[in-house]
Amino acid sequence: GNTCQEKAWPGQLGKLLGSGYTVLNCGVSGTTMFKNSDASYWNTDRFIKAKEANPQILIIALGTNDADPLALEPIERRVQANYLDMVAEFRQNGKDPIIYVCLAPPLFGPDKAPQNQMVETELIPRVKEISRRNRKRILSTFINHLLGASKEFPDNVHPDDAGSALMAQIAYNKIKDAQVIKPN
C-alpha cells in the first residue's frame, strides 16, 4: 500500500527517530508467525537479516495473517509458541533487545470482518498474554488509534502512505515514552 520503502511505517519511524537511530524494515507482507505455513516469516531472508542486525530495539508486528478464520489449527497453537520462539531467537547468546510486540491494526470492510473478529478475539489476547509472560512492551495503540482510519487502508488491510505515517507516529510515541530520544 506504500509508494516506496521510505513511506512504509518503519521508514517513516526512522525519520521521526532521527539520526541517532537506524531503522531496518525486515517486514514481509503476507507472511505468518506460524512456522509450519507456506508463507512463514521464519523462512524469509528478511528474518535472517533481522537477526544478523542484532537490534537494540525490536518491533514484532506479525500475526494478522495467522488470524485466518478458515484455518484448521486453532490460533493458540499457531501463534503463541511460535511468537515465544521468535523472541528467544533474538535473545540468543546473551542478547537482550528491547522488544515491542504489536497488537495488529484493525481490518476494515465486510469482506475482512471475519478475520478482524479473529484478530480482536483470538490474536490480540494471545499477544497480550505473550507480553505479560515475557515482560514485553506492547504497541497496543495500533489498534486503538486506527479504528477510524479505514480510508488510510485502501485494500482494507494494508496502510497507504498516510496510514503508515499514523503507524509510525504511534510507534515513535511509544518508544519516546520508554526512553530519551535526542532530536536531530
Secondary structure, 3 states (H helix, E strand, C coil): CCCCHHHCHHHHHHHHHCCCCCCCCCCCCCCECCCCCCCEHHHCHHHHHHHHCCCCEEEECCCHHHCCCCCCCCHHHHHHHHHHHHHHHHCHHHCCCEEEEECCCCCCCHHHHHHHHHHHHHHHHHHHHHHHHHCCEEECHHHHHHCCCHHHCCCCCCCCHHHHHHHHHHHHHHHHHHCCCCCC
